[in-house]
Amino acid sequence: MNYQWYPGHMTKARRMMEENIKLIDLVIEVVDARIPMSSRNPDIDNLAKNKARLILLNKSDLSDERLNQQWIDYFAQKGVLCLKLNSRSGAGIKQMNSAIERACHEKIERDKKKGIMNRPVRAMVVGIPNVGKSTFINAYAGRACAKTGNKPGVTKGKQWIKLSKTVELLDTPGILWPKFDSEIVGRNLALIGSMNDEVINIEDLAFEAVTFLKNNYSGNLSERYGVDEDEETLEIMDAIAAKRGCLKRGAMTDYEKLAGIILDDFRSGRIGRITLEKPGEEI
């Protein structure tokens, strides 16, 4: 499968980040905890050079808890503070102020030596589409100050959001690289819904999801659908189709309808808490 998606407004967003980065003390990068590496934009490391950094593993309620901690440890080894977060429920939001203080400790100390007290930390919030960036901002601010939606690319413009006397956030549109160097990255983004399903083959994608679950999360498919995981992927899909009524005339599997059910269950966590990549794996 070929995964490509790069709306024009994302080029504009990258330019906007380059123009505004000099105003920023801290870059808060929101990633999807299910694919912490695939949901990062490689440009951000260059754009945020010499800035304090904080990575948020959002949607951590949908990801494998054991691997959440492994990713936190992985980023810590790279010298980047990382927190797990569930923006929808607010879990982890209370840790944000202390995390920002820790991430900006050197900047705050430099200000004190210059006699500058209580200057607000100016933070830029970045992330690719659909990782829950706007939902995080709303949860942190405690009010609906950034537009949210469940479609990739909802945020289109720039806005400053004053949270308190100590923190100001600059919201920016999520950006995604023009092409994926790795097919695995494209697959992972497609699996969690960070690309529009209309531009990909959802039947092939559902096949990828079932294969991954069969190989990495033994028991999840049988628990959700009551199928035999020892079968081949296509046979498992046919068995799910029979149980869920995804059949055409002549008892033929309706793979398009089936794919919709599997991907919806996968993305919503109904098949279990799944993380698609481990620290140190090549993607």
GIFENVEN-V879658 format. One line per field, one symbol per residue. ss: DSSP state (H for helix, E for strand, - for the rest). phi: phi as a letter, one per 20 degrees, with the letter a starting at -180 (. if undefined). A space follows every 50 residues. Layout:
ss = ???
phi = ???
This chain:
ss = -------HHHHHHHHHHHHHHHH--EEEEEEEHHH-------HHHHH--- -EEEEEEE------HHHHHHHHHHHHH---EEEE-E----E-HHHHHHHH HHH-HHHHHHHHH-------EEEEEE------HHHHHHHHH--------- --------EEEE----EEEEE-----------HHHHHHHHHH----HHH- -HHHHHHHHHHHHHHH---HHHHHH-------HHHHHHHHHHHH--EE-- -EE-HHHHHHHHHHHHHH---------------
phi = .ddcabggfffffffffffeffedecdedeceffbgefeeefffgffegm dfcbddeemffedfgffgfffffffffendfccebcffenfnffefgfff fffdgffffffgfenedmfffeddecrfgmenfffffffffmbedcfcad dgnffdcdbeceeafdccddecffccffbefcfffffffffenecfffdc efffffgffffffgeccgofffffdmdeffffgfffffffgffdmecegn mefeffffggfffffffenfeoecdebdgnfec
